[in-house]
Each structure stands twice: as structure tokens, then as C-alpha cells.
Amino acid sequence: MFLTRVFGRTLFAAARSEASAAGAAAASFSTASKHNPLEEFFDTTRSPDDEKPVVYGRSWKAPELRLKSWDDLNKLWYVLLKEENMLMTQCQMLHAQNLRFLNPERIPKVRKSMCRIKQVLTERATAEADPRRSAEMKRMINAL
């Protein structure tokens, strides 16, 4: 637990220092905005001291997902995966600091959505005919 606390703080501090060093270097060469990929694992838009609770959305329903294309479902899967990783990272860091995780109901919503995407893709896979199976069935029918 001590290692997690120290490692988490060190990792976050290192990410910030790398971002500031990279930002300074980028600012000298161009005016592009600085972006540290490690910051995606932390919810920086909200501080734990906020009094007003934030209400987050619901999970995706299967009928809504059935209307989406395969590419949209693939993109949504990775968005949900990033969200789950961010929430789990935040949960572990707060647990290591003996702090309470705000809005723990977000994790089941994300997991439900991911399970429903799998369900929709499985339904699609079983609904469309596999050309290999249909060829085997034709051979079996012709053999009879």
C-alpha cells in the first residue's frame, strides 16, 4: 500500500513535470497545445472538494446499440475502455490515500455498456450466415 501511494504520487508528479518540460519545448517551437497522455487516466475537471454532486449519465441500452454501425460500436468500446481505466486509476489512487471515491456508480454503468456492446456484436455474429458453414451445409445437403 505504501508503494502504491508513493508510486502513484511519483507517477503523477513525473507526468506533470514531463508535461511542463514538453510544453516548454513545444512552446518554443510552435503554439500547439500540450497534451500528456497520462492525464487521460485522471479526472482533472473536478476537485474532490466540490460540494455539489455531479450527476453522470446512464449506461447504453442494447436497443440503442443495435442501431449503431460496427465502426461506431468499435469507437464507443474504446471510449468506454478509456473511461473505465480512468475510473479504476482514480479509485486506486484515492484508496491508497484513504479517501472516498466520488460517484462509484459510474464503474458499473461503464461495465454494463461494455457488456451490452459485446451482446449486440454477438447477436450480429450469430445472425449473419457464416460463408464457411453455409458451404459445408450445401455439401452435406448435396451428399444426401
C-alpha positions as CSV (number, residue, x, y, z in Angstrom):
1,M,0.0,0.0,0.0
2,F,2.9,2.4,0.8
3,L,4.5,1.6,-2.5
4,T,1.2,2.2,-4.3
5,R,0.9,5.6,-2.6
6,V,4.5,6.6,-3.3
7,F,4.4,5.2,-6.9
8,G,1.1,6.9,-7.7
9,R,2.3,10.2,-6.4
10,T,5.6,9.9,-8.1
11,L,4.0,8.8,-11.4
12,F,1.6,11.7,-11.3
13,A,4.3,14.2,-10.4
14,A,6.6,12.8,-13.2
15,A,3.7,13.1,-15.7
16,R,3.2,16.7,-14.7
17,S,6.9,17.5,-14.9
18,E,7.3,15.8,-18.3
19,A,4.2,17.7,-19.5
20,S,5.6,21.0,-18.3
21,A,9.1,20.2,-19.8
22,A,7.5,19.1,-23.1
23,G,5.2,22.1,-23.0
24,A,8.1,24.5,-22.7
25,A,9.9,22.8,-25.5
26,A,6.8,22.8,-27.7
27,A,6.0,26.4,-26.9
28,S,9.4,27.4,-28.1
29,F,8.9,25.6,-31.4
30,S,5.2,26.1,-32.0
31,T,2.0,27.2,-30.5
32,A,0.4,23.7,-30.4
33,S,-1.4,22.8,-27.2
34,K,0.4,20.5,-24.8
35,H,-1.2,17.1,-24.2
36,N,0.1,14.4,-21.9
37,P,-1.4,11.0,-22.5
38,L,-1.1,10.1,-18.8
39,E,-3.5,12.9,-17.9
40,E,-6.3,10.8,-19.6
41,F,-6.2,8.5,-16.6
42,F,-7.1,11.2,-14.1
43,D,-10.3,13.3,-13.9
44,T,-8.8,16.7,-13.8
45,T,-12.0,18.6,-14.4
46,R,-13.3,18.2,-10.9
47,S,-11.7,18.5,-7.5
48,P,-12.7,16.3,-4.6
49,D,-13.6,19.4,-2.5
50,D,-16.6,20.2,-4.7
51,E,-19.7,20.3,-2.6
52,K,-22.3,20.0,-5.4
53,P,-22.6,16.3,-6.6
54,V,-22.3,15.8,-10.3
55,V,-24.9,13.6,-11.9
56,Y,-23.5,11.4,-14.7
57,G,-25.4,9.8,-17.5
58,R,-26.9,6.3,-17.7
59,S,-25.4,3.2,-19.4
60,W,-26.1,2.5,-23.0
61,K,-29.2,0.3,-23.7
62,A,-29.0,-2.6,-26.1
63,P,-31.7,-1.3,-28.5
64,E,-29.7,1.9,-28.9
65,L,-26.6,0.0,-29.6
66,R,-28.3,-2.2,-32.2
67,L,-28.8,1.0,-34.3
68,K,-25.1,1.8,-34.3
69,S,-22.7,0.6,-37.0
70,W,-19.8,-1.7,-36.4
71,D,-17.3,1.3,-36.6
72,D,-19.4,3.3,-34.1
73,L,-19.5,0.4,-31.7
74,N,-15.8,-0.1,-32.0
75,K,-15.1,3.6,-31.2
76,L,-17.6,3.5,-28.3
77,W,-15.9,0.4,-26.9
78,Y,-12.5,2.2,-26.8
79,V,-14.1,5.3,-25.3
80,L,-15.7,3.2,-22.6
81,L,-12.4,1.3,-22.0
82,K,-10.6,4.6,-21.5
83,E,-13.3,5.8,-19.1
84,E,-13.1,2.5,-17.2
85,N,-9.3,2.8,-16.9
86,M,-9.6,6.4,-15.8
87,L,-12.1,5.5,-13.1
88,M,-10.2,2.5,-11.9
89,T,-7.0,4.5,-11.7
90,Q,-8.7,7.3,-9.8
91,C,-10.3,4.7,-7.5
92,Q,-7.0,3.1,-6.7
93,M,-5.2,6.4,-6.1
94,L,-8.0,7.6,-3.7
95,H,-8.0,4.2,-2.0
96,A,-4.2,4.5,-1.5
97,Q,-4.7,7.9,0.1
98,N,-7.6,6.7,2.3
99,L,-10.0,9.0,0.5
100,R,-13.5,8.2,-0.7
101,F,-14.1,7.6,-4.4
102,L,-16.7,10.1,-5.7
103,N,-19.6,8.6,-7.7
104,P,-18.7,4.8,-7.5
105,E,-21.8,4.1,-9.5
106,R,-20.0,5.2,-12.7
107,I,-18.0,2.0,-12.9
108,P,-21.0,-0.4,-13.2
109,K,-22.6,1.9,-15.8
110,V,-19.5,1.7,-17.9
111,R,-19.2,-2.1,-17.5
112,K,-22.9,-2.6,-18.3
113,S,-22.4,-0.6,-21.5
114,M,-19.4,-2.7,-22.5
115,C,-21.3,-6.0,-21.8
116,R,-24.2,-4.7,-23.9
117,I,-21.8,-3.9,-26.8
118,K,-20.5,-7.5,-26.6
119,Q,-24.1,-8.8,-26.6
120,V,-25.0,-6.7,-29.7
121,L,-21.9,-7.9,-31.5
122,T,-22.6,-11.5,-30.6
123,E,-26.2,-11.2,-31.8
124,R,-24.9,-9.8,-35.1
125,A,-22.3,-12.5,-35.4
126,T,-24.9,-15.3,-34.9
127,A,-27.5,-13.6,-37.1
128,E,-25.3,-13.3,-40.2
129,A,-24.6,-16.5,-42.0
130,D,-21.0,-17.7,-42.0
131,P,-20.0,-18.5,-45.5
132,R,-17.9,-21.4,-44.4
133,R,-20.8,-23.0,-42.6
134,S,-23.2,-22.4,-45.4
135,A,-20.8,-24.1,-47.9
136,E,-20.4,-27.1,-45.6
137,M,-24.2,-27.3,-45.2
138,K,-24.6,-27.2,-49.0
139,R,-22.1,-30.0,-49.4
140,M,-23.9,-32.1,-46.7
141,I,-27.3,-31.5,-48.3
142,N,-26.0,-32.4,-51.8
143,A,-24.4,-35.5,-50.4
144,L,-27.8,-36.7,-49.1
